[in-house]
Amino acid sequence: MRRDNDFEQRRQHIAHLTDQELYDRFWELTAQVVDPLLELGRKNTTPSVERAVLLRMGVSSLDTQKIVEGCMDRGLMGHGAGHVVYKVSQDKGISIREASIKLAEGEYWDDAVALFKGGK
């Protein structure tokens, strides 16, 4: 099967754009595709899913429940428990394992909430 070369026809709606405008348009379209997927993840996660994510990050099975409960109590589940642990580890300059232990022990929760304030 031979395909006609219709490149010039198909690109007419973007032919006038500069490289920067094309770059911006690419990311705008990418966001239109990805944003609904992220929203689904925020609205449809479960404690079970979040514990599974934490386990795959190397968090102790004993600590996963405490971290997930901490996220639920503070309204952070929509961000993902693994994301919370990751952000705390980055903020404190410690490993993910250390951050998970501290969160399971009840530490750093105020910092975690502050890190996600404003929907970050």
Secondary structure, DSSP 8 states (H G I E B T S, - for coil): ------HHHHTTTTTT--HHHHHHHHHHHHHHHHHHHHHHHHHH--HHHHHHHHHHTT--HHHHHHHHHHHHHTT-GGG-HHHHHHHHHHHHT--HHHHHHHHHTT-SHHHHHHHHTT--
